[in-house]
Amino acid sequence: MEFQASEIADLMMMLVLGPVILVVARRVAPSVFGGVAVCIGFMAVGYVATVVEGIVLPEFFNMVEHASYAFAGLAFIWLLVLASRRLAQPRAGG
């Protein structure tokens, strides 16, 4: 088994902060909650793959890790576009 302590720390932070981010997103911006959930999900898969690659099938999980981070980046761009469109819409009565 080969992994760094920072990889474990990153995974632990995701396991604690991921649900917190989702709860806050649901309360603050429910219209983009789905996008936030997709982004956090891809990031979580990447962190898990980072740790698992040190235990079993390192080439496969390295590929999963990097693909997950790439999809997370694309999902964050999609989320920003979605959020900016919602913010640009005129508000009723205002």
N, C-alpha and C positions, 0 to 999 in steps of 0.2 A: 504494500500500500504506500502510495506516495501522493501527498497533498500538503498544501501549505496551511498554516494556522489562519492566515487571512482569508482563505477560501471558506473555512468553517465559520469564521466571524461574519463574512458576507452573507452566507446562507442563514445564519441565526438572525441577523438584522432583517433579512427579507421575511423570514417567518414571523417576526414580531411586527415589523413596520408595514408589511404588505396588507394585512387585514385592517390596520389603522388607516392607511391611505384609502382603502376601499370604503370604510365607514364614513370618513370625512368627505370623500367624493360623492357618496350617495346623498349626504345631507346638503352639501354646498352646491353641487352641480349635478342634479339627477339626470339632466338631459344628456350628459356625456359619460355617465357612469359605465355604460357598456364598453366604451373606448378605453376608459381607465382600467377596467377589469382585464381587457385583452392585453394591454401593455404590461400590467403587473404580472399577468399569467406568463407571458413570454419571458419576462425577467426572472421569474421564479424557476421556470424550467431551465434557464441558462445557469442559474446558481446551483441547482441540484445536479445538473450535468457536469459542472465544474468539479464538484466533490466526487461524484461517482466515477469520473474518468480516472481518478487516482486509485480506484479499487478494482474495476473490471472494464474490459473493452475500451482502452484509452483512445484508440483512433476513432471509434464510433461516437463515443460521448464527447470527444473534442469537436467533432463535426456538429453534433447536436447543440453543443454549447454555442458555437459561433453562429450557426444558423438561427438559433433562438435569439441571440443578441441582435442579429441583422433584422429579423422579423419584428423584434421589439422596437428597433429604431424606426422602421417603416410604420409600425403601428402608432408610435408617438407623433410622427409627421402627420399621419391620418387624423389623429386626435386633435392636433393643433389646427388643422384645416377645418375640422368639424366644429371645434370651439370658436374659431374666428368667424365662421359663417353664422353661428348662433348669436354671437355678440354683435355682428353687423346688422342683424335684423332689427327693424324699428319695433319699439315696444308699443303695445296697445295702450292708448290713453296717455301717452307721455310725450 
